[in-house]
Amino acid sequence: MKGLKLKMSTTEQELEVNEASIKLLESNINTLDEHTGQQLAATSISCSCPLVCVQHEQQNMLKMLENTDHNMAQLNMIMNEIYELQPYVQRTSNPYHTISSILDCHVTTLKQTEKNLNRLAEKLNGVDGMFRLAMQHLTAARQNRSHSAPPTVYKSFGDGRTNA
């Protein structure tokens, strides 16, 4: 870009020099017209004079450089957008990425399920321990009652019900 701008400024300077040369040439033509008494046609000068052709070429080159500079700026903007979008496009267009994302989701779900099951197993172990302890107390209470309690005698009364 700097090189193009340097060429543009150099070309502009050359155009100024060429314009001065053309003015000098026109002045010389006018002087020659006055001296010879015949008028020279401007078209014959513009077509055959190398200085005029060079000036037109330089103006065309300057316009081309300006257009190129503008086009390069637009191209750089487009390329930057492409570079920004490229990782996203690669991720979303890759079927392995989609499958990988789904599998990652399943792995996360399975890990959470494993944690939940481990917590549930710990709670069940605690409940099992409490149940065993309660059963031991119940067994001990039954044994104490059976050894210390007098036998129960059921008497029958007239209605068929038994009372202790």
Secondary structure, DSSP 4 states (H G I P E B T S, - for coil): -HHHHHHHHHHHHHHHHHHHHHHHHHHHHHHHHHHHS-PPPHHHHHHH-HHHHHHHHHHHHHHHHHHHHHHHHHHHHHHHHHHHHHHHHHHHH-HHHHHHHHHHHHHHHHHHHHHHHHHHHHHHHHHHHHHHHHHHHHHHHHHHHHHHSPPP--EE-TTS-EE-
